[in-house]
Amino acid sequence: MLAHTTTAARSAAPSQRLPLYLYGQSPTQVSANGPALLVRITQKAPLRYPFARIARVIAGPRVEWQASALAACQREGLPIVFLDAAGEPTGYLQPAQGKPSRLDSDIEEMLDRADWHIHYHHWQRAERMELLQGWRQARLAAGGEIEEADFRELVRQHVYRPETETTLFIPHSPQAGALTAYTLQALHHAGLKTRYWDEHGKPLELAADLTRLTMLALQLELHGLGAGLHGDNTALLRVLHSFGPRINQLLPHLLGSLHRRLKSLLEEWR
């Protein structure tokens, strides 16, 4: 990962794009500097991060952005997630949607139906169940056991009552923002919007819903650590970074699953 508190950027392979974390623990200014971002932190030497090395940016509340730097990130297709003092995402800056994909038009067509939210909810529930079953099978293959009662409780919590989910992440960590950034990048590459609206103004929060599914996958991966998952931001983000390949596989899988579900439904409706 790229972060102004580490030297990982200097040791990474030149072709590898990595997330840039700007915690803003000290006043930080970001400007454009040719084909790079220039990060100035109070009482530290400036750091230069080439756009070719950056996958996405997560920025804390004490980071001041020059307009040229924001415009450059948008031009380079880099999403920026903004965090508050508690480490929670307050918003994001997403590059403009490129050429809309077929899935984009299928979502718009689905939203013309009054019962779209029922079908969308069923898809979410099915994906949650698939994540749980896949995780259980992987544990069994590795010689791990999980009691049937424990698994039923996980299903109850994550599939049927996801609003009761708890998180393994400690307060004030930037992991939710990092997962949001992964999702924004996947949506941009897939030619999709982060949010869709039906004719009555009801939103389909695609970015938020996908982020919650990636968070569930990560929670299952770390199952058993519980509230004991502690450490400073850098250590916690190393855990997340090691999970990066799984996220990069999961997000296209989820979008493909949604596309297949919509194609099937639309063929029935037409």
N, C-alpha and C positions, 0 to 999 in steps of 0.2 A: 504494500500500500504506500501511497505517497502521503506524507504528513510533514508539517514543518518542524515536528519534534523528533523526526527520525532521519536516518540516512538511507532508507530503503530505495529512494528514487535513484541514487547513484549506483546502486549495485544491481538493479533490475536489468533484464535484457532490453536492448534498445527498442525492439519492436513491441514490447509488452505495454499495453495501456493499463494504468492502475488508477484507483480512486484517489482523489486529493482531499484530505481532511484538514480543514482550517478551523481549529477549535476556537480561536479568538480568546484564549485565556488572558492574553495581553492585547492591547490595542493593535490591530492589524489592518493594513491597507493593501488592496489588490488593484493592480493596474495592468494594462496590456503593454507588452514589450516585444514588438515584432511578432514572431510565431510562438509566443510564450506568455504565461502569466508571471508577473513580477510581484512577489509577496514581501512586504516590508513589515517587520514586527519590531515594536519598540525595544531599543537597546540590543538589537541583533542585526547581523549582516543580512542584506536582502537575499532572497532565494528566487531562482528563476526556474519555472516549470514549463517545458515545451508542451504545446497542445498535443503533439503527436504521442506524448507519453501519458496523457490524462484521459481517463474513461468517463469520469463524472466528478462533481465537486459537492462536498458537504461543508457548510459554513456556519460557524457559531455567531452569536448576536453581536460580538464586538468587532466583527469584520466589516470594514468600510470598502465598498466597491466603487471604482470609477466606472462611469457609463461605458467607456471604451472597452473595459474588461468584460462587462456583462455582454456587450454586443459581440465581442470576439468569441466568447463561449457559445453564444447562440449560433454564430456563423459556423463554428466548428462542430456543431451538433452535440454540445456538452450540456446535460442538465445540471442545474444547481439546486440543491435542497438547503433551505434556511432553517436553522434550529434556534429555539429560545434558550434561556439560561438553564432550563431543566433538561436540555438535550432533546426536546420533542420538536418534531417538524412543525413549523408555522406556515410554510408555503414553499413553493418551488418556482423556478423559472425554467420552462421547457421550450426547446427549439420549436419553431413553427412546424406543423405537420407537413411532411412531404407529400408525395403522391399517395392519396388514400388507397388503402388495400381493399381486397374483396371482403375481408372480415369487417372492415369499417362500414362498408355499405350494407352488409348483412345485419350488423348491430342496429344501424339506423332503420332498416326495414322491420326488425323485431320490435323496435320501440313504437311502431305504428299500431301495435296490438295492445288492447287494454290489459291483457293478462301477461304482459312480457315479464313483469317482476316475479311471477310465480315460476316461470321456466328458468329464469336466471338464478333464482334461489335454489331450485332443484339442481342446477349445474354446480353451484358452489358447494352444496351439501355432498354431491357425488364426489367432487374433487377432494374434499376433506376426508371422506371415507377412504378414498384411494390412497391418500397420503398415510393414513393410519395403518391400512392393511399392508402397504408396501414396507413401512417401517417395521411392522411386526414380523413380516416374512424375512426381512434382512436380519433382524435380531435372532430369529430361529436358525437361520443359515449360519450365523456366527456362533451358535451355541448358547445364545441367551434365551432366557425364559421370561414370560410375562403371564401372570395369573389371569385367568379368564375374567374374573371379577374386576381386576385392574383395567383390563382392556375395555370392558363394557363401560367403565367409568370414564375412560378417555373418549370413547365414542359419544357418551352422553354429553360430555363437556364440549368437545370440539366439533361434533357434527350436529347435534340437536340443540345445543345451547351455547353457541360460540360467543354470545355476549358475556358469558361468565368466565371466559378464558382469563387466566392469569399469565404473566410473562416471566420468563427466567431472567430477564434483563434487570439489572439494578437501576434505580432512578438516576437521572442525570447522565446516562450513557448515550452516545450518539448512534446506537445501533439501529433504531427505528428509522432515523434519517438515512442511514446507509442503505437499508433495504428499500426504502422509497426510491433512492437514486438508482439502484439496480432496475427497479420496475420502470421508472421513467425512460431509462435508456432502451429497455426492451420494447416499450410501446413506440418510441420514436423510430426504431429500426423496423418495426412491424407496420408502420404507416397508420397508427391508431391514435385516437385522442385519449386524454387522461379521464375525461368525464363526458358523458352523453346525456341528452335531455329528451324526455318524451314531450308530447304535445301539451301536457298539463303542467309542465315545469318540474316533473319528478326526475331526479338525476340517477343515472347509472354510474356509480363511482368505480370505474374500472381500475384506475391506478391504486386506489385505497384497498379495494377488494383483493387484487393480486398481491399487494404488499402483505396483507394479513395472511394469505396462503403461504407465502415464503416464510413468514415469521413462524407459522405453525410447523413447517418443515424443519426449520432450525431448532425450534423447541423440542421436537421429537428427536432430532439428532443428538441433542444435549440432555435428553431425558435421564433423570436420576441425579443430576447435579443440583436441581432445585434452586433454592435461594442462595446456595453456596457459590454460585458463579459470580465471583468478585474479581476485582483487579482495576488498575487504572485504565483510562480510555485506550491507550495504545495496546495494552494486553488484550482487552476485550475485542478490539477491532482486528487483532491478529486472528482471534478465533473466527470472527466473521469472514475475514479474508480467506482463511483456509476452506471455508464453506462456499466460497465464490463459484467454483466450477459447478457445484450442485445447483446453485441458484441460476446460473447461466443455462443449465440444462432444463431446469424446472419451468422457468418462465415461458420459453417457446412451447414446451409440452402443454402448459395450461392454455395458452392461446390457441394451439392446435386443437385441443379438446373442445374449447368453446366454439371454434369454427365448425367442427364436425357436428356438434349439437345443434347449432343454428342452421346449418345446411339441411339437416334432417327435418327440423321443425318447419323451415320455410318451404321445403318440398311438400310437406303435408298440408300446409296452409294455402299454397298457390292453386 
